[in-house]
Amino acid sequence: MRVSSIFGARPRGISMADRRVVLTVLLVVAMVAMSALSPYFFSVDNLLSMTQFGALVGLLALGQAMVILGGGGGIDLSVGSTLSLSGVVMGVVAQDAGASPWLAAFVALIAGVLLGLINGLLVTVVGIPALIATLGTLFLYGSLAMVLTGGGQVGGMDRDGFRFLGNSTVFGVPTQVLLVLVPAFLVIGAVLAWTRYGRRVYQVGNNEEAAALVGIDVRRIRLSLYCTSGLLAAVAAVVSNAWLLTARPAAGLNLELQAVTIAVLGGIHIFGGRGRLGGVALAVLLVIVLNSGLQLAGFSQTVQAGVLGALLVLSALMSSLGDARLGGRPRRRDAIA
């Protein structure tokens, strides 16, 4: 298996190749600029903190990318709240029920899939636009997390070796990056590149009418993508709990903006059917570098949010320019080209 094939090293056309080059240049420029703003940017502690946080937002962005790829205006604004609620469910099982954190983590994963299933049913069966449906569940899931904890934190995580997942390194790399985030990108990248299911995701995203005519169950594909997004948000919740050793009802607050920004900035076409995960991985690095550098330099959350907004506008502009050079949005894309 060639990793380069999974991440689309030989794309047809110009959009994805150009996107990765642009992101690489932006990443280098951002690292130089952030190190100039703060002498602590390249400190070991800051690099570890960056990558630990990057594992959380990277998992959310990966799920977001899958939903958007499926087309039909797909988007999951509830990923941050799904992270929060799944993490709280895990904390309740670990602390109140006295279960092992590892068993509680499994329960959290099931909860994440169910929360994603609710989103998918609202969109594909009930017919509510994804933007409205997941905006509603963003508030619903976040409120449930607050109600279950009374606004406080839930412990019970620091036992049975659970700390290892979030507070250790392997060859100097945080465990959650090496053993969770990277495998998640590789596995999902392989599924998209080399499986019939992956080809169907691209086909549905490109043209749902044509996909339905050749026998693809469009509703089922999109439903599965929302479940995948919920599962990845729950994985992020498990990682967060292992890192902080507590379940916090606001753990995923405002992370949905970053997830959407990373997915679109990484080259996932906002209308679906186009994009690969190599660009998304670079976008994860770019966003966490900017977040960390601006925070170290003393810039407010408002400024950081403004930078994310600018990146989102930039990514949309890049997609529009790419489509214009290709003569309009293509009707068909090979999933592994």
Secondary structure, DSSP 8 states (H G I E B T S, - for coil): --HHHHTTSS-SSSHHHHHHHHHHHHHHHHHHHHHHH-TTTTSHHHHHHHHHHHHHHHHHHHHHHHHHHT-TT---TTHHHHHHHHHHHHHHHHHTS---HHHHHHHHHHHHHHHHHHHHHHHHTS---HHHHHHHHHHHHHHHHHHHHTTS-B---SSTTTHHHHS-EETTEEHHIIIIIHHHHHHHHHHHHHSHHHHHHHHHHH-HHHHHHTT--HHHHHHHHHHHHHHHHHHHHHHHHHHHSSB-TTTTTTHHHHHHHHHHHTT--TTSS---HHHHHHHHHHHHHHHHHHHHTT--HHHHHHHHHHHHHHHHHHHHHHHHHTTS--S---TT-
